[in-house]
Amino acid sequence: MFMTRFHRTLRVLVPVIAVTALAIGFTAGRPVDAAGLRNCVDVTGHAAVRVACYEDVWVDGVQLRMTFFAGQTAFTGATPDDRLIELYVLAAQTNTPQGTAPFAHDHVVGSAPAQNQGEYRVHLHGFFVFCSAQGIASDLCEPGSTSTPFGAPFAKSVNGQPLTSAEAVESAAAAGLITLFDTGGVLIGTIGPGQ
């Protein structure tokens, strides 16, 4: 009963909140000054639409710095689906969330540039990660402790393992233990090859 109501609520709320949450989460920071690029969680007010900022993301279990561009970071151009990589937004994996606005969260992406070897994509298709009904019923999916405006917290771990890689997220989704909710948002973010 709870999960049915939860999924119904998600279908109504997420399209409205999702793109707003992604945009606010990645553009809430201070203007760039001589000190350089600022963390997105520090940028506020009108500066958020004028400056780029960074947040950490998980890539294969390692936190790397990703730069997001100004102007709400939402990408409105036509990008072929084969040019997108997934950006998963989930519960904080450590005691310090990578993002705090509009709610505590971490990010996971599947690839980072490899010193100009291989192909790297900067267009990120956003997905929210929740425990599924099956994951909750089996006690295999642990929700995070921070609530979201969606009526349930993001997923934190599956089968006791952190969700710090795209492989872990996608494997848990394939097993039906988590639900990936497509936000419909596409952002632009880059990771420096030196990280």
C-alpha positions in Angstrom: 0.0 0.0 0.0 2.8 2.4 1.0 4.8 1.7 -2.2 1.8 2.1 -4.4 1.0 5.5 -2.9 4.8 6.4 -3.0 5.0 5.5 -6.7 1.9 7.5 -7.5 3.3 10.5 -5.6 6.6 10.2 -7.5 4.8 10.2 -10.8 3.2 13.5 -9.9 6.0 15.3 -8.1 9.2 14.2 -9.8 8.7 15.8 -13.2 8.0 19.2 -11.5 10.8 18.9 -8.8 13.4 16.9 -10.6 14.8 19.5 -13.1 14.5 22.2 -10.5 16.3 20.1 -7.9 19.1 19.2 -10.3 19.5 22.8 -11.3 19.5 24.2 -7.8 21.8 21.5 -6.5 24.4 22.2 -9.1 24.3 26.0 -9.2 24.0 27.0 -5.6 27.4 28.6 -5.0 29.6 31.8 -4.6 30.8 33.8 -7.5 34.2 32.9 -8.9 36.9 35.3 -7.8 40.7 35.2 -7.5 40.4 32.2 -5.3 39.1 30.2 -8.2 36.2 27.9 -8.8 33.8 27.5 -5.8 31.9 24.5 -4.5 28.3 24.6 -5.8 27.0 24.3 -2.3 28.6 27.7 -1.5 27.1 29.6 -4.4 23.9 31.4 -3.7 21.6 34.1 -5.1 21.9 35.7 -8.5 25.6 34.5 -8.8 24.3 30.9 -9.3 23.2 31.7 -12.9 26.4 33.5 -13.8 29.2 31.3 -12.6 30.4 27.8 -12.9 31.0 25.7 -9.8 32.1 22.2 -8.8 30.8 19.3 -6.8 32.4 15.9 -6.1 31.1 12.8 -7.9 31.8 9.1 -7.4 33.5 7.3 -10.3 34.3 3.7 -9.7 34.4 4.1 -5.9 36.6 7.3 -6.0 35.5 10.8 -5.5 36.5 13.2 -8.3 35.7 16.9 -8.9 33.2 17.7 -11.6 32.7 21.2 -12.9 29.2 22.3 -13.8 28.5 25.3 -16.0 26.5 28.4 -15.2 23.0 29.3 -16.3 21.3 26.7 -14.2 23.5 24.1 -15.9 20.5 22.5 -17.6 21.3 21.7 -21.3 18.5 22.4 -23.6 20.1 21.6 -26.9 19.3 18.4 -28.9 21.8 15.7 -27.9 21.6 12.2 -29.4 20.9 9.6 -26.7 24.1 7.8 -27.6 26.0 10.9 -26.5 24.7 10.9 -22.9 26.0 9.3 -19.8 24.0 8.7 -16.7 24.3 10.9 -13.6 22.8 9.1 -10.6 21.7 11.2 -7.6 21.4 9.1 -4.4 21.9 9.2 -0.6 25.2 10.5 0.8 27.7 7.6 0.9 29.8 9.2 3.6 29.1 11.5 6.6 29.7 14.5 4.3 27.3 14.7 1.3 28.6 15.9 -2.0 25.7 18.2 -2.4 23.3 19.8 0.2 20.9 21.9 -1.9 18.0 21.4 -2.0 18.6 18.2 0.0 21.6 16.1 1.0 22.8 13.9 -1.8 25.8 12.3 -3.7 26.4 11.7 -7.4 27.6 8.8 -9.4 28.8 8.8 -13.0 30.2 6.0 -15.0 33.4 7.4 -16.6 36.2 9.9 -16.3 38.6 11.1 -19.0 41.6 8.8 -19.3 44.4 11.2 -20.5 42.8 11.6 -23.9 42.4 7.9 -24.4 38.9 6.7 -25.1 35.8 8.7 -25.4 34.5 10.9 -22.6 31.0 12.5 -22.7 30.1 15.7 -20.9 26.3 15.5 -21.3 24.8 13.9 -18.2 21.3 12.5 -18.1 20.0 12.7 -14.5 18.4 9.9 -12.6 17.2 9.8 -9.0 17.9 6.5 -7.1 15.4 5.1 -4.7 15.0 1.7 -3.0 12.4 -0.4 -4.8 9.5 -2.2 -3.1 11.4 -5.4 -3.6 14.6 -4.0 -2.2 12.8 -2.7 0.9 10.8 -5.9 1.4 13.9 -8.0 1.3 15.9 -5.6 3.5 18.6 -5.6 0.8 18.3 -1.9 0.0 19.1 0.6 2.7 17.5 4.0 2.3 19.5 7.1 3.4 18.5 9.0 6.5 17.7 12.3 4.8 14.2 12.8 3.5 13.6 14.3 0.0 10.6 16.2 -1.3 9.6 13.0 -3.1 8.2 11.3 0.1 11.1 8.9 0.5 14.8 9.1 1.0 17.3 8.2 -1.8 18.9 4.7 -1.7 22.2 4.5 0.3 23.4 0.9 -0.1 22.4 -2.4 -1.6 23.2 -5.7 0.1 25.5 -3.8 2.5 27.6 -2.4 -0.4 27.9 1.3 -1.1 26.5 2.7 -4.4 29.7 4.5 -5.4 30.0 3.2 -9.0 27.7 3.2 -12.0 28.2 -0.6 -12.1 26.9 -1.0 -8.6 23.9 1.2 -9.3 23.1 -0.5 -12.6 23.5 -4.0 -11.1 21.1 -3.2 -8.3 18.6 -1.8 -10.7 18.9 -4.9 -12.9 18.2 -7.0 -9.8 15.1 -4.9 -9.1 16.5 -3.7 -5.7 16.5 0.0 -6.6 14.3 2.2 -8.8 16.0 4.6 -11.2 13.7 7.6 -11.8 14.4 9.5 -15.0 14.4 13.2 -14.2 14.3 14.2 -17.8 17.2 16.6 -17.1 20.4 16.8 -19.1 23.3 18.7 -17.5 26.8 19.5 -18.7 29.7 18.5 -16.4 33.4 17.9 -16.9 36.1 16.0 -15.0 39.6 17.1 -15.5 41.9 14.4 -16.9 44.5 15.0 -14.2 42.3 13.7 -11.4 
